[in-house]
Amino acid sequence: MTRNNITRFTMTAVLTALIFVIARFLPSLPLGNSGYVNLGDTFIYAAVLFLPTPYAVAAGALGAALSDLTYGYALWVIPTLIVKTLIILLAKAGARRFRFPDLWIAASGVAGVIGYYLAEVILIRFFIDGGAGWRAAFAGAAVSIWGNVLQAVVCGALYYLLAKAARRVPYLKEKIKL
């Protein structure tokens, strides 16, 4: 195993643990059955900045899913794995393509808002209230949109500030993958 691979695996493990600890143990805002608002996405975006795509996906999706599992939201583990993966893939693709990568990464939280809304519609329709129709599921899921928007905005803004600071530190600047 090369030194580069060891560094990638180590950074992936550290960011996975950091995302888990921040999402799980720092104060969060519970949203009833809809999960909770936390600051973990800030470091999911950092994983996008510092890790190649597969490693960023592993760190972000696993750290957030472990947080859901241990927080008591086991029903959300699979949607979290899917949504966080989509956020990371969108952030990576856009950051490479557009002029302001940090702004694009911060804005990729919009995919989380949409993804979690659709996931909640499916969960309400089939698992939470099996008798609910599609209209009731879409209406019920709309209640948690505000929390997802709050998380996307706060985590995006915090990430943007962290990324600007990281780009000024010589050691971190050389580790940035974008």
N, C-alpha and C positions, 0 to 999 in steps of 0.2 A: 504494500500500500504506500502510495507516495505521500509526501508531506502535504501536498495540496489537498488530497482526499481527506487526510486526517483533519486538516483545518476546516474543510467544508462540513464534515460530519460533526465536528466539535461545535462549530457555529450553529449548525442545525439543531443539535441537542440543547445548546444554551438558549437559543431563541424559542424552541418548543417549550422548555421549562419556564422561561420568562413570560411567554404568552399565557400559559396555563396559570401561573401564580398570579399574574396581574388580573386576568379575567376572573379567577376564582376567589382570590383572597382580598383584593383591594375592595373598598366599598363600591357597591353597585346599586343600581336602581331596579328593583324587581318589577316585572310587568305581569304578574299573575301567571296564567298558563302560558303566556307568550314569551317566557324567558326573562332576560334581564339586560340592562344597559351596563356596559363595562368599558374599560379602557384597553382591552386586549388588542383591538384592531390597530391601535397605534403601532404596536410592535409586529403585527402581521405586515403592515406596510413597511416597517424597517426590514423585515425578512426579504421583502421584494427588492429593497435597495441593496442589501448586502449578500444575498445568496442567488445562485443560479436557479432557474425556474423549478426543477423538481425538488430541490432542497427547500425552497421557499414554500412550496405547496405542502411538503411534509411538515415543516415547522408550524405554519399557520393553521392548517386544517386540523392537525393532531392536537396542538396546544388548545385550540378553541373547543374541539370535540371533547377532550378530556375534562375541560372545565364544565361543559354542559353535563357530562356524565356524573361528575362528583358533586355538582350543585343540585342535582335532583331533577334534571331535565333530560333524562335518557331518551325520551321521544324525539328530542332535537339533535341527537348525535349525527344521524345520517344527513338530515338537511344542513347541519353546520358543516360537515365535511364537503358537501356539494357546493354550498354557497361560498364558503371561504376559498375553495379551489377556484371557483369562477372569478371571485374578486382578484385573486392573485394573478390568474392568467390574463385578465383584462388589464390589470395594473402593469404587468410586465410588457404586454404587447403595446400598450399605449405609450409607456415610458420610453420605449426604444424608438417609437415612431414620431413622437411629437417633440416640440422644442423645449417645453418646460416639464421635464419628467416628474419632478416632485409634486407639482400641481396636479398632473394627471393621476399619479398614484393616490394622492389625497382625495381626489374626486371619484376614484373607483369605488368608494363606499356606496355610491348610488346603486351599484349592482347588488350590494348587500340588502339595501332597502327593498328592491324589487324581488330579489331571490327569497328573502325571508317572508315577504308578503305572500308570494305564490306557495311557498312551503306551508305556511300557516293555513292557507285556503285548503290545501290537500289534507293536512292533518285534521282540521276541523271537520271537513266533509267525511273523512273515512275513519278517523280514530278517536277524536275527542267527542264529537256528537254525531254518531253514525246515522242518526235520523235527519240531520240537517241537509237541506238542499243546497245546491250550488249558490243560490242567491244569499242564503243565510251564511254560508261559508265565506263568501266574498265580503259581506258586510261585517261579519265577526272578525275577520282578519284585519280589516281597516283600522280597528281600534289600536293595534300595536304599531301602526306606521309611524306615529309621532316618536316613539322610543327608538325605532331603527334610524329615523332621520337624525335624532339627537346624537345617537352613537356615531353615525357617519360624519356628522359635522364636527363634533368635539374631537374624535380620534383623527380625522383628517387634518384639522388645524394643529393639533399637537404633533402629529407626524411631520407636517410641513416645517414647523419650528425646529424639531429635532434634526431633520434632514439638512436644513440650512446650517445648523451648528456643526453637524458631522462633516459637511463639505469643507469646513474651515479648519478642521483638525487634520494635520498631515497624515498621521497613522491611519485614521478612519477613511480619509479621502482615497488612499491607495486601495482600500478594501471594497469600495463601492463598485458594484457590478453594472451600473448604468452610466 
